[in-house]
Amino acid sequence: MVADLPADLDRTRVSAIDYAAFTARFSGPLELRRIEDPRHPVFAFLFVRVRDDELDQLDEILHADLTKYVRLD
């Protein structure tokens, strides 16, 4: 899973990312790799395991507004 920031977000204003809340939305997170460089439009790579009956988690994140995990100055 690639967690990216919207293109119109001023990345210089990002003060924090709520990685715990982002990871908690999945039932089987395996590993989170944080990207803490504001020059990059991606804030994390998350490896997850989901059961067949939980595939909706992947579909939901594809359409989710990830700015709710971003704190701005």
C-alpha positions as a printed Julia matrix, in Angstrom:
73×3 Matrix{Float64}:
   0.0     0.0    0.0
   1.4     3.39  -0.98
   0.09    6.22   1.18
   0.4     9.44  -0.73
  -0.47   13.04  -0.06
  -2.79   14.98  -2.37
  -0.96   16.95  -5.05
  -2.57   20.2   -3.93
  -1.39   19.85  -0.3
   1.42   22.21   0.71
   3.87   19.6    1.99
   6.0    22.26   3.7
   3.11   22.72   6.18
   3.03   19.05   7.23
   4.0    18.89  10.91
   3.09   15.27  11.66
   1.51   12.11  10.28
  -0.68    9.9   12.46
   0.94    6.63  11.43
  -0.78    4.69  14.22
  -4.26    5.69  13.04
  -3.37    4.97   9.42
  -2.07    1.5   10.3
  -5.03    0.76  12.59
  -7.53    0.97   9.72
  -6.25   -2.44   8.51
  -6.9    -5.76  10.2
  -3.51   -7.27   9.35
  -0.71   -4.72   9.07
   2.65   -6.42   8.62
   5.14   -3.58   8.3
   5.0     0.18   8.02
   7.8     2.08   6.35
   7.6     5.78   7.09
   8.68    8.43   4.63
   9.42   11.5    6.71
  10.83   13.72   4.01
   8.36   16.48   3.11
   9.81   16.77  -0.4
   8.19   13.44  -1.3
   4.47   13.1   -2.0
   4.38    9.7   -0.25
   4.22    9.47   3.53
   4.37    5.69   3.96
   4.52    2.25   2.47
   2.36   -0.22   4.37
   2.46   -3.95   3.87
  -0.77   -5.65   4.91
  -2.32   -9.06   4.95
  -6.07   -9.26   4.42
  -8.32  -12.26   4.26
 -10.51  -12.82   1.22
 -13.54  -11.57   3.14
 -11.69   -8.33   4.04
 -10.68   -7.2    0.56
 -12.99   -4.23   0.95
 -10.27   -2.69   3.16
  -8.05   -2.4    0.11
 -10.79   -0.95  -2.05
 -11.71    1.61   0.61
  -8.16    2.9    0.96
  -7.88    3.4   -2.79
 -10.64    5.99  -2.57
  -9.93    7.36   0.9
  -8.93   10.91   1.74
  -5.65   10.35   3.55
  -5.38   13.97   4.68
  -7.19   12.99   7.88
  -3.9    11.42   9.0
  -1.92   14.6    8.29
  -1.4    17.44  10.76
  -0.53   20.83   9.31
   1.18   23.81  10.91
